[in-house]
Amino acid sequence: MTKTSRGIIFALMAFILLLAGCGNEGAGSNNGEEAVNEPASAANEGKTIEVGILHSLSGTMAISEVSVKDAELLAIEEINAAGGVLGKTLVPVVEDGASDWPTFAEKARKLIQQDGVATVFGGWTSASRKAMLPVFEELNGLLWYPVQYEGVESSPNIFYTGATTNQQIVPAVEYLLDTGHSKFFLLGSDYVFPRTANKIIKAQLEATGGETVSEEYTPLGHTDFSTIISKIKAAKPDVVFNTLNGDSNVAFFKQLKDAGITAQDLTTMSVSVAEEEIRGIGPDVLAGHLAAWNYYQTTDTPENSKFVEAYKSFTSADRVTSDPIEAGYIAVYLWAAAVEKAGTTDVDAVKEAAKGLQFNAPGGLVTIDGDNQHIYKTVRIGEVQPDGMFKELWKSDSPVKPDPYLEGYAWAESLTK
């Protein structure tokens, strides 16, 4: 399929999205009074609009983030082929966060101040997002963050297109309890997402009759799991809830299998292992293990069939899609629709225009929650198959309203104050 034909195919998707945002003429400009908003105004003056893409293209997180970068570039190409945004061509400015959180903050500042981008799509780990957040708030920039995370956050300068806690972690624990798993071994990388997620999981288990038998952390990039596996054997859990990130997952699952522990012996539930990571770890190693996401390559929607075909054509036939890949892709379309609705790339106007926008995404209908700038998402539990794809075991009846502060759960009241 040619690049032009891909753009034509997805033009209808963009049109549907734009219809959802009709009305509400452009609003909220600061009329250039603050220097921090000048990049957005400058972007409107010419025939192009520069947008930032900021992911780890090197280091321990590259295994996950390179593909999200590719999905965002695909969306930009499709939108340009369909006429651009406000009649202008999107020009990506790509930077490498290098799996280093201070570098993410430094590159975010460069993109906003030096490159004058209208928005930034980027990040993966919560550490990278936390590092960038004060930069975007200080400079009134706009970040579209594409990965599930631990919740307990809502920045006016970030749109969250990945799942928050009640759209992944909480229902994953509920699923495990409902299917007879009650003794949890919590294993994570040592940074904010796993520690906060596990704090939530422990409270949920205490309130619902489950048990935390152990809680262990390793540094990002850690590769020797012999001690951890010995602790797993000694604790005798019936499930490992895995919040490891990056290429540590490769080492953990391979060493788990080498130790004679398979999915038939011990269930693992992962929240950061998707199709892309399965390629790096090996389907033979992961077959039978579980993961909670909002999208799989096997998700059965007409939009997803087109998306998978376009992504493989844009990259290569052996590449796969995944939840963060899809979330990065739809972020570009949602931003583009908000800009069209606002009639400007001005950050404040775009935020106002984005409220309530809907999109028939590859994973199903998504809606931007105007109160917290997260999106409604369908929750899915899947089992890894020998071919590296997921078999969907369960999904929510409808898209779940984002609840980043877990206000709908009495057991979480003390966690989010």
C-alpha positions as CSV (number, residue, x, y, z in Angstrom):
1,M,0.0,0.0,0.0
2,T,1.4,3.4,-0.9
3,K,1.7,6.3,1.5
4,T,-1.0,8.2,-0.4
5,S,-3.5,5.3,-0.3
6,R,-2.9,5.0,3.5
7,G,-3.8,8.7,3.9
8,I,-7.0,8.2,1.8
9,I,-8.1,5.2,3.9
10,F,-7.7,7.1,7.1
11,A,-9.2,10.4,5.9
12,L,-12.6,9.1,6.8
13,M,-11.5,8.3,10.4
14,A,-10.2,11.9,10.7
15,F,-13.5,13.2,9.3
16,I,-15.5,11.3,11.9
17,L,-13.3,12.6,14.6
18,L,-13.7,16.1,13.4
19,L,-17.5,15.8,13.3
20,A,-17.4,14.9,17.0
21,G,-15.8,18.2,17.7
22,C,-18.1,20.5,15.6
23,G,-19.4,23.6,17.1
24,N,-17.7,25.6,19.9
25,E,-15.8,28.1,17.8
26,G,-12.1,28.7,18.7
27,A,-11.7,30.3,22.1
28,G,-9.2,31.3,24.8
29,S,-6.1,33.0,23.4
30,N,-3.7,35.1,25.5
31,N,-3.1,37.3,22.4
32,G,0.6,36.7,22.7
33,E,0.9,38.5,26.0
34,E,3.1,35.8,27.5
35,A,6.3,34.7,25.7
36,V,5.7,31.1,26.6
37,N,2.8,31.0,24.2
38,E,4.7,32.5,21.2
39,P,5.7,29.1,19.7
40,A,2.1,28.1,19.1
41,S,1.3,31.5,17.6
42,A,4.4,31.3,15.4
43,A,3.3,27.9,14.2
44,N,0.1,29.4,12.8
45,E,1.8,32.0,10.7
46,G,3.5,29.8,8.1
47,K,2.5,26.8,6.0
48,T,3.7,24.2,8.5
49,I,3.0,23.4,12.1
50,E,5.9,21.8,14.0
51,V,5.1,19.1,16.6
52,G,7.4,17.4,19.0
53,I,8.0,13.7,19.4
54,L,9.9,12.8,22.5
55,H,10.6,9.1,23.3
56,S,13.5,6.9,24.4
57,L,15.1,5.9,21.1
58,S,18.1,4.5,23.0
59,G,18.6,2.9,26.4
60,T,16.6,0.4,28.4
61,M,13.2,1.8,27.3
62,A,13.9,1.8,23.6
63,I,12.4,-1.7,23.3
64,S,9.0,-0.1,24.0
65,E,9.2,3.5,22.9
66,V,10.6,3.3,19.4
67,S,7.4,1.8,18.1
68,V,5.2,4.5,19.7
69,K,7.3,7.1,17.9
70,D,6.6,5.2,14.6
71,A,2.9,5.2,15.3
72,E,2.9,9.0,15.9
73,L,4.8,9.5,12.7
74,L,2.3,7.3,10.8
75,A,-0.6,9.5,12.1
76,I,1.2,12.6,11.1
77,E,1.7,11.2,7.6
78,E,-1.9,10.3,7.3
79,I,-3.2,13.6,8.5
80,N,-0.9,15.4,6.1
81,A,-2.1,13.2,3.2
82,A,-5.7,14.2,4.1
83,G,-4.9,17.9,3.9
84,G,-3.0,18.6,7.2
85,V,-4.3,20.7,10.1
86,L,-5.8,24.1,9.5
87,G,-4.6,23.5,5.9
88,K,-1.0,23.3,7.1
89,T,1.5,20.5,7.0
90,L,2.6,18.9,10.2
91,V,6.4,18.7,10.6
92,P,7.6,16.3,13.4
93,V,10.6,17.3,15.4
94,V,12.0,14.1,16.9
95,E,14.1,14.0,20.1
96,D,15.6,11.1,22.1
97,G,14.8,11.0,25.8
98,A,17.5,8.2,26.0
99,S,15.7,6.4,28.9
100,D,17.0,9.2,31.2
101,W,14.5,11.3,33.1
102,P,16.5,14.6,33.3
103,T,17.1,14.3,29.5
104,F,13.3,14.2,29.0
105,A,12.9,17.4,30.8
106,E,15.8,19.0,28.9
107,K,14.4,17.9,25.5
108,A,10.9,19.0,26.4
109,R,12.2,22.5,27.2
110,K,14.1,22.6,23.9
111,L,11.1,21.5,21.9
112,I,8.9,24.2,23.4
113,Q,11.3,27.1,23.6
114,Q,13.8,26.5,20.8
115,D,11.9,24.6,18.2
116,G,8.6,26.3,18.9
117,V,6.4,23.2,18.6
118,A,2.7,23.5,19.0
119,T,2.5,20.3,21.1
120,V,4.5,17.3,22.1
121,F,3.7,13.6,21.9
122,G,5.9,11.5,24.2
123,G,7.1,9.7,27.2
124,W,6.6,6.2,28.5
125,T,7.6,5.8,32.1
126,S,6.0,7.8,34.9
127,A,9.5,9.0,35.8
128,S,9.8,10.6,32.4
129,R,6.3,12.1,32.6
130,K,7.0,13.5,36.1
131,A,10.2,15.0,34.9
132,M,8.5,16.7,32.0
133,L,5.4,17.9,33.8
134,P,6.8,21.0,35.5
135,V,8.4,22.1,32.2
136,F,5.0,21.9,30.4
137,E,3.2,23.7,33.2
138,E,5.9,26.4,33.5
139,L,5.9,27.1,29.7
140,N,2.2,26.4,29.1
141,G,3.1,23.7,26.7
142,L,0.9,20.7,25.9
143,L,2.0,17.0,26.3
144,W,0.1,14.0,25.0
145,Y,1.2,11.0,27.1
146,P,0.4,7.6,25.5
147,V,1.0,5.0,28.2
148,Q,-1.0,3.5,31.1
149,Y,0.1,4.8,34.4
150,E,-0.5,4.8,38.2
151,G,-3.1,7.6,38.4
152,V,-3.2,10.1,41.2
153,E,-2.4,12.9,38.7
154,S,-4.2,15.3,36.5
155,S,-2.2,18.1,35.0
156,P,-3.8,20.9,33.0
157,N,-0.9,20.7,30.5
158,I,-1.1,16.9,29.8
159,F,-3.6,14.8,28.0
160,Y,-3.5,11.1,29.0
161,T,-4.4,8.7,26.2
162,G,-3.2,5.6,28.0
163,A,-5.2,4.0,30.9
164,T,-5.3,5.3,34.4
165,T,-5.6,3.0,37.4
166,N,-9.3,2.1,37.2
167,Q,-9.0,1.3,33.5
168,Q,-6.2,-1.3,33.9
169,I,-4.7,-2.2,37.3
170,V,-7.9,-2.3,39.5
171,P,-9.9,-4.4,37.0
172,A,-6.9,-6.7,36.5
173,V,-6.8,-7.4,40.2
174,E,-10.6,-7.9,40.2
175,Y,-10.3,-10.4,37.3
176,L,-7.6,-12.4,39.1
177,L,-9.6,-12.6,42.3
178,D,-12.7,-13.6,40.4
179,T,-10.7,-16.4,38.7
180,G,-9.4,-17.9,42.0
181,H,-6.1,-16.1,42.5
182,S,-5.7,-14.6,46.0
183,K,-2.0,-14.8,46.9
184,F,-0.2,-12.0,45.1
185,F,3.6,-11.6,44.7
186,L,4.2,-8.0,43.6
187,L,7.3,-7.4,41.4
188,G,8.2,-4.1,39.8
189,S,10.9,-1.8,38.6
190,D,12.0,0.7,41.3
191,Y,10.4,3.9,40.3
192,V,7.1,5.8,40.8
193,F,4.7,3.7,38.6
194,P,5.3,0.3,40.2
195,R,5.5,1.6,43.7
196,T,2.3,3.6,43.5
197,A,0.5,0.8,41.6
198,N,1.5,-1.7,44.2
199,K,0.4,0.6,47.0
200,I,-3.0,0.6,45.3
201,I,-3.0,-3.1,44.8
202,K,-2.2,-3.8,48.4
203,A,-5.1,-1.6,49.6
204,Q,-7.4,-3.3,47.1
205,L,-6.4,-6.8,48.2
206,E,-6.8,-5.9,51.9
207,A,-10.3,-4.7,51.2
208,T,-11.4,-7.6,49.0
209,G,-9.9,-10.6,50.8
210,G,-6.7,-11.1,48.8
211,E,-3.2,-11.3,50.3
212,T,0.2,-9.7,49.4
213,V,2.8,-12.4,50.1
214,S,5.8,-10.4,49.0
215,E,6.7,-7.1,47.3
216,E,10.0,-6.8,45.4
217,Y,11.7,-4.1,43.3
218,T,14.7,-4.0,41.0
219,P,16.4,-1.1,39.2
220,L,15.3,-0.3,35.6
221,G,17.5,-2.3,33.3
222,H,18.1,-5.0,35.9
223,T,18.9,-8.4,34.4
224,D,19.7,-10.9,37.2
225,F,16.5,-12.3,38.6
226,S,17.9,-15.4,40.3
227,T,17.3,-14.0,43.8
228,I,13.8,-12.8,42.9
229,I,12.9,-16.2,41.5
230,S,14.1,-17.9,44.6
231,K,11.9,-15.6,46.7
232,I,8.9,-16.4,44.4
233,K,9.4,-20.1,45.0
234,A,9.7,-19.6,48.7
235,A,6.6,-17.3,48.9
236,K,4.4,-19.8,47.0
237,P,2.0,-17.2,45.4
238,D,-0.7,-18.1,42.9
239,V,0.0,-15.0,40.8
240,V,2.9,-12.6,40.2
241,F,1.6,-9.1,39.5
242,N,4.3,-7.7,37.2
243,T,5.1,-4.0,36.9
244,L,8.6,-4.4,35.5
245,N,9.3,-2.0,32.7
246,G,11.6,-2.1,29.6
247,D,14.1,-4.8,28.8
248,S,14.1,-6.2,32.4
249,N,11.0,-8.1,31.3
250,V,13.2,-10.0,28.8
251,A,15.5,-11.2,31.5
252,F,12.8,-12.0,34.1
253,F,10.6,-14.2,31.9
254,K,13.5,-16.0,30.3
255,Q,15.0,-16.8,33.7
256,L,11.6,-17.8,35.1
257,K,11.2,-20.3,32.3
258,D,14.8,-21.5,32.8
259,A,14.0,-22.1,36.4
260,G,11.2,-24.5,35.3
261,I,8.3,-22.2,36.1
262,T,5.8,-21.9,33.2
263,A,2.4,-20.2,32.9
264,Q,0.8,-23.5,33.8
265,D,2.8,-23.5,37.1
266,L,2.3,-19.9,38.0
267,T,0.1,-17.2,36.6
268,T,1.7,-13.8,35.9
269,M,-0.3,-10.7,35.1
270,S,1.7,-7.9,33.4
271,V,0.7,-4.3,32.8
272,S,3.7,-3.3,30.7
273,V,4.2,-6.3,28.5
274,A,2.4,-5.9,25.1
275,E,2.9,-7.3,21.6
276,E,6.1,-5.4,21.0
277,E,7.7,-6.7,24.2
278,I,6.6,-10.2,23.4
279,R,8.6,-10.0,20.2
280,G,11.7,-9.1,22.3
281,I,11.1,-11.8,24.9
282,G,9.8,-14.6,22.7
283,P,6.3,-16.0,22.3
284,D,7.5,-19.4,23.4
285,V,8.6,-17.9,26.7
286,L,5.4,-15.9,27.3
287,A,2.7,-18.2,26.0
288,G,-0.1,-18.6,28.6
289,H,0.8,-15.6,30.7
290,L,-1.7,-12.7,31.1
291,A,-1.7,-9.0,30.5
292,A,-4.2,-6.2,31.1
293,W,-4.6,-3.5,28.4
294,N,-7.2,-1.6,26.5
295,Y,-6.2,-2.6,23.0
296,Y,-4.6,-5.7,21.4
297,Q,-3.6,-6.2,17.8
298,T,-6.3,-8.8,17.7
299,T,-9.0,-6.4,18.8
300,D,-11.9,-6.9,16.4
301,T,-13.0,-3.6,15.0
302,P,-13.1,-2.3,11.4
303,E,-10.8,0.6,12.4
304,N,-8.3,-1.8,13.9
305,S,-8.0,-3.9,10.7
306,K,-7.1,-0.7,8.8
307,F,-4.8,0.5,11.5
308,V,-2.8,-2.8,11.7
309,E,-2.5,-2.9,7.9
310,A,-1.3,0.8,7.7
311,Y,1.2,0.4,10.6
312,K,2.8,-2.7,9.0
313,S,2.9,-0.9,5.6
314,F,4.5,2.1,7.3
315,T,7.1,0.1,9.2
316,S,7.5,-3.5,8.0
317,A,5.3,-6.6,7.7
318,D,6.9,-8.3,10.7
319,R,6.1,-5.4,13.1
320,V,3.2,-5.5,15.6
321,T,0.8,-3.0,17.1
322,S,0.1,-2.7,20.8
323,D,-1.8,-0.6,23.4
324,P,0.8,2.2,23.8
325,I,1.3,2.2,20.0
326,E,-2.4,2.7,19.5
327,A,-2.6,5.3,22.3
328,G,0.2,7.3,20.7
329,Y,-1.4,7.1,17.3
330,I,-4.9,8.3,18.5
331,A,-3.3,11.1,20.5
332,V,-2.2,12.8,17.2
333,Y,-5.7,12.5,15.8
334,L,-7.3,13.9,18.9
335,W,-4.9,16.8,19.0
336,A,-5.5,17.5,15.3
337,A,-9.3,17.5,15.8
338,A,-9.1,19.8,18.8
339,V,-6.9,22.3,16.8
340,E,-9.4,22.2,13.9
341,K,-12.3,22.8,16.3
342,A,-10.4,25.6,18.0
343,G,-9.2,27.1,14.8
344,T,-5.7,27.7,16.3
345,T,-2.9,25.8,18.0
346,D,-3.1,28.0,21.0
347,V,-2.7,25.7,24.0
348,D,-5.6,27.1,26.1
349,A,-8.0,27.1,23.1
350,V,-7.0,23.6,22.2
351,K,-7.6,22.3,25.7
352,E,-11.1,23.9,25.8
353,A,-11.9,22.5,22.3
354,A,-10.8,19.0,23.3
355,K,-13.4,18.6,26.0
356,G,-15.8,15.7,25.1
357,L,-14.1,15.0,21.7
358,Q,-14.8,11.4,20.6
359,F,-12.9,9.1,18.2
360,N,-13.7,5.7,16.8
361,A,-10.2,4.4,17.6
362,P,-8.8,1.0,16.6
363,G,-9.5,-0.2,20.2
364,G,-13.1,1.2,20.2
365,L,-14.8,4.5,20.9
366,V,-12.8,6.9,23.1
367,T,-13.9,10.2,24.6
368,I,-11.9,12.9,26.2
369,D,-13.0,13.6,29.8
370,G,-13.1,17.4,30.0
371,D,-12.6,17.4,33.8
372,N,-9.3,15.5,33.9
373,Q,-8.0,15.2,30.3
374,H,-7.9,11.4,30.4
375,I,-10.0,9.3,28.0
376,Y,-12.8,6.8,28.4
377,K,-11.3,3.3,27.4
378,T,-12.5,-0.3,27.1
379,V,-10.7,-2.6,29.5
380,R,-9.3,-5.9,28.3
381,I,-7.6,-9.0,29.8
382,G,-5.7,-11.1,27.4
383,E,-3.6,-14.3,27.3
384,V,-0.4,-14.6,25.3
385,Q,-0.7,-17.1,22.5
386,P,2.1,-19.1,20.9
387,D,2.1,-16.8,17.8
388,G,2.8,-13.8,20.1
389,M,-0.7,-12.4,19.8
390,F,-3.3,-12.0,22.6
391,K,-6.5,-14.0,23.0
392,E,-9.0,-11.8,24.7
393,L,-10.4,-13.4,27.8
394,W,-12.5,-10.6,29.2
395,K,-13.5,-7.0,28.4
396,S,-15.6,-4.3,30.0
397,D,-19.1,-3.9,28.7
398,S,-18.5,-0.3,27.7
399,P,-15.7,2.3,27.8
400,V,-14.8,3.0,31.4
401,K,-14.8,6.6,32.7
402,P,-11.3,7.6,33.8
403,D,-11.0,7.9,37.6
404,P,-7.3,8.9,38.2
405,Y,-7.9,9.6,41.9
406,L,-10.0,6.4,42.5
407,E,-12.8,8.5,43.9
408,G,-15.3,5.7,43.1
409,Y,-13.5,3.2,45.5
410,A,-14.0,3.6,49.3
411,W,-10.9,1.5,50.0
412,A,-8.7,4.0,48.1
413,E,-9.8,7.1,50.0
414,S,-6.6,7.2,52.2
415,L,-4.3,6.6,49.2
416,T,-5.2,9.6,47.0
417,K,-5.6,12.4,49.6
